[in-house]
Each structure stands twice: as structure tokens, then as C-alpha cells.
Amino acid sequence: MYEKNLLNRADFTPKFENGFTAFIEWVKSQHAYMDSEKIRCPCRKYKNEVFKTPDEDEQTPPAPADKGTNTHCGADEVHAAEQPLWNGCTQSQLGVIVELVDIKANSYISQRIYNRISQWTEHILPCDHTLPLDYYNTKKLINYLGLPMEKIDACRNDCMLYWKDDIDLDYDKFCGEARYQPTRERNPNRKKIPYAILRYLPLTPRLQRLYASQATAEQMT
């Protein structure tokens, strides 16, 4: 994991390099989940579904963090997200951000309010915490870990979802309410704004990640 005061640097700290090497060595010891000499690649492209040689994985270092962000970009994110939110915390970074996204969706909290709350928490959290401080980087981290979130337009009265066969409807087929908010502009290319949005967290990629790890796979049986 990056040191917090080095987030804007493009190179890797010795602590990160040592941690990355230790992680690869640990993965290589999990023979039940290997294919001969190959290990599962944890990157966001292969999502633990493709086997590669350890040397090939080690020669593909993580991308550097974006300037000005609070998230950590690289292969260590997959492992780091399962670590405590800060040293001694009983909750993992991944568990906390998934819970926060769920609260935001169910409580109809705007992105602006979510950002204000997240940024305020920095004043009360330990300095070594790994909580993203805005909604953009929270979503970015979830997607990077192979845990995508889908947005589905919904009826403002909770009658239906505009999904599958109903994805092209403009009005609720039960109550007749409009799907989109009215606009004064007559530009046909302007993006339509729905009254309500459901944020869906697909279950399949989450189960795949749990079963791909020996530590969590044993707890799933």
C-alpha cells in the first residue's frame, strides 16, 4: 500500500514493493488454487479467472495513482481492500464502502451530500485510514476491484424498474408516471434525467471473488 504522503508520486515505495512481493509469495503457496505453476491473476481485467505465471504477474506493476485522488491504484488494491480500514479497525475498507454506497442509495442521498459527509469524516478518522473521501473515488474503487455497480432507472412511486423488456419505456406501465423529469430545453441530444435510480450491485462477481480466495472460500461452505 502507498504511504499517504506519497500519493502523488509515480514510483513505488520500498514498503509497497516488499508488500507486493510478500503477497505474490503467499499466493504461490496456495497450491489448491493454482494451475500447475500458474496463479490466478487478481487484476481488474482477469478478476481471478485467468491463470498466469508469477513472473508474468510481477512484470506487470500496478498503474500509479491519479493526481489529486485519495484512492490507491494498483494490484495491491485487491488485497488492501480486504484489510482493516485503519490499523486495529474491525471493519475492512471494502465492507465499509459497500455499506456506505448502500446507505446512499436507500436514503436517496445526493452525491454532493455524500461527498460532504465523507470529507467531514476525515477529521475524526485516524490518519492512516483508507476511506475514499468522495463518491467518485468510492465508485472507482468498487469498479476497480471487479465489483461493478449498475444504474437502473426506476418509477418515482416504486412501481417498476425500467429494465430488460421495459428499458425503452418513457412512462410507468402501472401508474402512468413519467420516467424522466421535464426540461425547458428543446435540445434532443440533451441527456434525460430520470426521477429515480436504483443502484444494483450484481451478486455473481462478488461470489466469484469470495470463492477465488482460500481464506474466504472455506467460510462459504
N, C-alpha and C positions, 0 to 999 in steps of 0.2 A: 504493500500500500504506500502511496506517496505520503511524505511528510506534508502537513498542511501548509507550511510556509514555502513550499516548493511547487505549488500547483501550476504556476505559470511557466515552469521550466520545461524544455522539450526533452531533456535527458532523464535518466533514471538514477535514483539514489542507490547507494550500496545496500541499504536496508530493503529496498524493493527488489533488487536483483537477488539478494540472498533469500528473501521470502519466496520469490518466484521459483528459484531453483529447488527450495525445500518442498514446495507444492508439487512440482513435477516428480521429484523423488518419491513423495508419498503416493502419487497416482500410480507410479510404476510398481509399487508394492501391492497394489490391489489386483492380484492375478486373476481372480474370479471374474473381473470385469474387463479383461484385456483380450485381444485377439492376437495370439502368439506374442510378438514383441511390440505390438501396437497398442496405443491407449486411445481413449475417447477424447476427441478434440472439444474443449468447452467453449470455443468462440461462438459469437452470436450467429455466424453463418451455419455452422455444423450442429450446434446445440446438443453435443454429446451423442450424436447419432452416427458420426463418421469416425473410423479409426485411422490414426496417423502414428508414425514413429515418433518417439520422444525428441529425437534430434530435429525432425522437421518442425515440431511444435516450438522447440526452443529457438529456432532460427527465424521465427515469425513473431517478433516482440510486439507488445501492445502499442496502439497508437497513443501519442501524447495527449494530455488533457487540453480541452479548448480553453483559450484565454478567457478569464473572467467568469468561469463557471465554478461550481462547488462540487461537481461530481468528478469521479476518478475514472478515466477511460483506459482500458487495457484488459488483458486476460485475467489480471488479479481481481477484477470486479466480481467475477463469478464466485470466487472463493470468499472475497471480502464481504459480499452482501450477506453471507450466512454467519458472519462474525457479529459479536455484540455491537450495539450502536455506539457504545463507548466502553472503555476498559472497565469491567465489573458490572455492566448492564446485563440484565437477564433477557432483554429483547434484541433480536437481530435487526440489522439495517433493513433487510428485505421485509421482515414481518411488520416493522413499523410503517414503512412507506406504503405497503399494500393496505394496511388498516386505515391510514390517512386518506388514501385515494377512495376507499370505500365510504368513509365518513363524508368526504366531499360530495360524492355522487348522491348518497342517500339524503343528505341535508341540503342539497341544492345550493352549496356554497360556490360563489363565483371564483374565478381564477385570481382576481385581484385580492379578494379577502383571504384566500388560501395563502397567497404569497406574503401578505402582511403577517398572518399568524406564524408562518414558517420562519420568517425573518425575525420575528419577536422572540421565538424560542431560542435563538442563538444566545440571547442574554442570560438564559437560565440553564442551558446545557453545558456540560463540561467542554473544555477547549478541544478535546480530542474526538468529539462526536463526528459522525459521518452522515448526518441527515442533510439531504439536499435542501437548499433554502428557497426554492421556488418551484412552482408546478411544472414548468418546462423541463427542468433538470430531473424532477421526480419521474416524469413520463419517459424521459430519455433513458434513465437508468433501468426502468422496468422493461422497456423495449430491448435495451442492450443485453439484458440477462435472458432474453428469449421468452419474456413474459408479456406478450403483446396485449394491448387494450383496444377494443373495438368500440366505436361510437355508433349507436343506433338511434335514429330519430324515433320519438315516442309521442303518443297523444298527450296533450296537456291535462286530460282528465283520467289518464292511466287506463284507457280502454284497450289500446293495442300498440304494437310496435310496427314501424314501417320497415319490414324485414322480409327477406325471401320473396314470396309471390306478391307482397304488398309494398315492395320497396319503391315503386314508382307512383304510389297514390299521393294525392295532394290534400285529401280530406279523410277524416276518420270514417271507416265504413260502419261504425256502430252509432256514434253520437253526432257525426257530421261536422265536427270541429275542424278548422283549417290546420294543416300541418305546419305551415310557415307563418311567421309574423309579417304583417303588412309593411310595405315600404313606399315612400313617396317617390323614389327614383323609378324611372321607366327603363333603366338600362337592363336589357335581357341577360347580359353577361354577369350581372351582379350576383354574388353568392347569396342564396336564400338562407334565412336564419330560422331554424325550427323553434317551436315553442318549448319543447322538452327533448332532452337527450339522455339515453340510457348508456352508461359506460359498462361494457361487458368484458369481463376478464375470463378468457377461454380456459377451461379446465385441463384439456389434453396436454399442452406444453408444460404445465405445472406438474402434472403427474409424471411426465417423461423425465423431467429434471430430478424429481424425488427418487424415481427408480434407477436413475443413472448413477446415483451415489450410494456406495455400500452402506455408509452410515445411516442414511435415511431409508434405503430400500428394506433393511431388516425391520424397521419400525412399521412398515406398511403392510406386513404380512400378519 
